[in-house]
Amino acid sequence: FFFFFFFQAEDGIRDVERSRGLGDVYKRQGRTSKFKTAMEPNPKSIKTKLIQTASKTSCCDCGTSSSNCEDKPNPSYVSMNNGVFLCDLCAEKHKAFGENYSFVRSIADYDWSYDCYLYMDLGANENFKAFMTKYALMEEPPENRYRALAAEYYRMKVLL
């Protein structure tokens, strides 16, 4: 008995470089975001939109909303994975929580991508507060609130 095995050739089998398997094909494909649109705004306009949004809102933790400096919004930081705006003092506290609980970035200094902007748009202070109120966590200190199981669920929900 003779057995013949036929293998389907992968894309790029005739490339100059020797192939390392099917994973090679996928590595060569461009990574695209699920949020890409035909008219994706540039990073400067994204930063401007976030600064405008921050000027209309307040810090999610302490409620600070006024700023003496017109070129620096207050709140001037965001917690990316929670999708909330933070003032300078609360941002320092959040940095101590660790990036797993609160991934803090400055609105003015961070190079914002469209994906990050959409992430902040999906989160927003109001959505976070409403979600935490359901679990009676808004009265808790921030260190307990952001480390709670409900907060972890919210972060996973916002990511999807």
C-alpha positions in Angstrom: 0.0 0.0 0.0 1.1 3.5 -0.8 -0.1 6.6 0.9 0.1 10.0 -0.7 -0.3 13.1 1.4 -1.2 16.3 -0.2 -0.6 19.6 1.7 -2.3 22.8 0.8 0.3 25.4 0.2 0.1 28.5 2.4 0.1 32.0 0.9 3.7 33.2 0.3 5.1 29.7 -0.1 7.2 31.0 -3.0 8.6 34.0 -1.1 12.4 34.5 -1.1 12.4 34.0 2.7 11.8 30.5 4.0 8.3 30.3 5.5 8.0 29.4 9.2 4.5 28.1 9.0 0.9 29.4 8.7 1.5 31.9 11.5 3.8 33.7 9.2 0.9 34.5 6.8 -1.0 36.1 9.6 1.9 38.1 10.8 2.4 39.7 7.4 -1.2 40.8 7.3 -1.7 44.4 8.4 -3.3 44.8 11.8 -6.5 46.8 11.5 -8.7 48.2 14.2 -12.3 47.2 14.4 -13.1 50.9 14.9 -11.4 52.2 11.7 -13.6 54.5 9.6 -13.2 56.1 6.3 -12.9 59.6 7.8 -10.9 58.9 11.0 -9.9 62.1 12.7 -6.3 63.1 13.2 -4.7 62.9 16.7 -4.8 66.7 17.2 -8.6 66.8 16.7 -9.0 63.8 19.0 -7.1 65.6 21.7 -9.1 68.8 21.1 -12.4 66.8 21.5 -11.2 65.2 24.7 -10.1 68.6 26.1 -13.6 70.0 25.2 -15.2 67.0 26.9 -13.1 67.3 30.0 -14.0 71.0 30.3 -17.7 70.1 30.4 -17.3 67.4 33.0 -15.8 67.0 36.4 -13.4 64.6 38.2 -15.2 61.2 38.6 -13.9 60.7 42.1 -13.9 64.1 43.8 -16.1 66.2 41.6 -13.6 69.0 40.9 -14.6 70.8 37.7 -13.1 74.3 37.7 -9.7 75.4 36.4 -7.8 78.7 36.7 -5.7 77.9 33.7 -7.6 78.0 30.4 -5.1 76.0 28.4 -5.1 73.1 30.9 -8.5 71.3 31.4 -9.5 70.2 34.8 -9.9 67.3 35.0 -6.7 66.9 33.0 -6.2 63.1 33.3 -8.1 60.0 32.3 -8.2 56.5 33.6 -8.2 54.7 30.2 -9.3 51.3 31.3 -12.2 52.7 33.4 -13.1 55.4 30.9 -13.3 58.3 33.5 -11.9 61.8 33.8 -9.7 62.6 36.8 -8.2 65.8 38.4 -4.5 66.0 39.2 -4.9 64.9 42.8 -7.1 61.9 42.1 -4.8 60.9 39.1 -1.9 60.6 41.6 -3.9 58.3 43.8 -5.0 56.2 40.8 -1.3 55.8 39.7 -0.7 54.2 43.0 -3.4 51.6 42.4 -1.4 50.1 39.5 -2.2 50.0 35.8 -4.4 46.9 36.1 -6.8 48.9 38.1 -6.4 52.3 36.7 -4.4 53.1 33.6 -3.8 56.9 34.0 -2.8 59.2 31.1 -2.6 62.9 30.7 -5.0 64.4 28.2 -2.5 67.0 27.0 0.6 64.8 26.9 -0.7 61.5 25.6 -0.7 60.7 21.8 -4.3 59.8 21.4 -5.4 57.3 18.8 -9.0 57.0 17.5 -9.4 53.7 19.4 -8.4 55.4 22.7 -10.9 58.2 22.0 -13.7 55.7 21.4 -12.8 53.8 24.5 -13.1 57.0 26.5 -16.3 57.8 24.7 -17.8 54.4 25.6 -16.8 54.7 29.2 -17.5 58.3 30.4 -18.0 59.4 34.0 -21.8 59.0 33.9 -21.7 55.4 32.7 -19.1 54.5 35.3 -21.0 56.2 38.2 -24.3 54.6 37.1 -22.7 51.2 37.0 -21.0 51.6 40.4 -24.2 52.9 42.0 -25.9 49.6 41.1 -23.4 47.8 43.3 -23.4 50.5 46.0 -19.7 51.3 45.4 -19.8 55.0 44.8 -19.7 55.6 48.6 -16.6 53.4 49.0 -13.1 55.0 49.0 -11.6 55.0 45.5 -9.0 52.3 46.4 -11.8 49.9 47.3 -14.1 51.0 44.4 -11.6 50.4 41.6 -10.3 47.1 43.0 -13.8 45.6 43.5 -15.0 42.7 41.4 -17.8 44.9 39.9 -15.1 47.4 38.7 -13.2 44.5 37.0 -16.4 43.5 35.3 -17.0 47.1 34.1 -13.5 47.3 32.7 -14.1 44.0 30.7 -17.4 45.3 29.6 -15.9 48.6 28.3 -13.1 46.7 26.5 -15.6 44.7 24.4 
